Amino acid sequence: MYTHINLIFRGELMIKRLRYFVLPVILLTLCILFVASSLVFIREGWRRDSEEAAVPEMVELDFFQMREEALAGFDSVISAFHEAYPHIRVSQQNVAGAQELLLARMQRDDLPSIFTYWPTQLSYLKAVERGSLLPLTDQPFLSRINRAPLEMARSADGEIYALPINCNCVEVFYNKDLFATLHLSVPETVEELFDICEILEEKGITPCVFTRRDGKIAHAAQGVLAALCPDYLDLLEHAGRGTLNEAEEKELTDAFRVLHRFTSFDQPLALYPAQANRYFLGGKAAMYYAGSYVLGDLVRGDADFEIGVFPFPGYTREDRVLLWSVDTAICISAACQHTEEALLFIDFLTGQEAASVYTDLDMEPSCITDARQENPVSRAMEQHMSEYRQAEWIKSRFSYETALAFELAVRSYVLDGDMDALMDELRHIF
């Protein structure tokens, strides 16, 4: 019995000793587990914070561009840009009456982040004076732009606020196959052009088609005026001031008579660009007098003949003047909240790959040196712009409203041929 009691006593003693030993071990283990779990939690938190910090904040840029013909080209570039920079979303906008809307937004200082404009127009120069545009002069991508259009975009203060992308010119597109069949050569004088028109008319072929509305008949008028009286802007200004002398008036009216004679061959009338495109592509007209902006639609129209192009000729072979200027230039609003991303988009657009994709779809003569221009008609226009004296558009000197009034006056004149009424209108408009 003593032995039994002794064993019980020793067991209780061992239990007490184990209690004093095990309890601290358990507590220590719990502390270690707590610290370890805390470290894991902190480490996971750091990892999540690092991953979140590595994902850039999404940036939205609205891109307002004013040429319907450029939609496909810009869509392709924007799609490639999104792949390269998924955190920057560029939203292209193009609406009817785009210039009127942008002018209204300029007036209330509500410009889009990025937008296109014409850097030689008077309304653009006024936006520069108001400080509405971000200077681009020190940006490295300017080195990728051809010198002539870049200098056109340079403002009076020496700064560049608009990056030229492509140029436009007004020329005569023609059916090369038909010309070859009839043994017709590209005319080098106005009289040679009218001789061709009469030959075509005798054979029952409409010599030339024009667009009578959407402002395009005014483009044709300016093209003819530039070719026949290169200083036509001065003459229009003199007409408005009442200082047009007899010789100047004759020069101006003679040029308008050439315009009227040339447009009188246009039957049936094409009111809109789509109609004019169809008439020319369908073989209903041998020539089409329009801006280079129609070339993309003509090529995509899949004509069954080869298209050629030539400048509207002067009175003599030595008279070589062409109406051309920058057609698309990219601007950034001075109020843009994401200038770094906007500049990145322009830098991407002017890179060789993106610029070539855009040029291939737009087809107007490119201002970007590395853009690969494959279309022979566009290459011919680029050559003409380099060889001919350049004449500017009415909007480079006069207001948008003045240009609209000129269009209405010309539209009436080509229909009725009333020279007196036209000159009265010009004196009032300018």
Secondary structure, DSSP 4 states (H G I P E B T S, - for coil): -HHHHHHHHHHHHHHHHHHHHHHHHHHHHHHHHHHHHHHHHHHHHHHHHHHHHHSPPPEEEEEE---GGGHHHHHHHHHHHHHH-TTEEEEEE--TTHHHHHHHHHHTT---SEEEE-TTSHHHHHHHHTT-B---TT-GGGGGB-HHHHHHTB-TTS-B-SEEEEEEEEEEEEEHHHHHHTTPPPPSSHHHHHHHHHHHHHTT-EEEE---STTHHHHHHHHHHHHH-TTHHHHHHHHHHT---HHHHHHHHHHHHHHHHHHTT--S---SHHHHHHHHHTTSEEEEEEEGGGHHHHHHTT-SS-EEEEPPP-SSTT--EEEEEEEEEEEEBTT-S-HHHHHHHHHHHTSHHHHHHHHHHH-SPB-BTT-----HHHHHHHHHHHHSEEE--GGGTS-HHHHHHHHHHHHHHHHH--HHHHHHHHHHH-
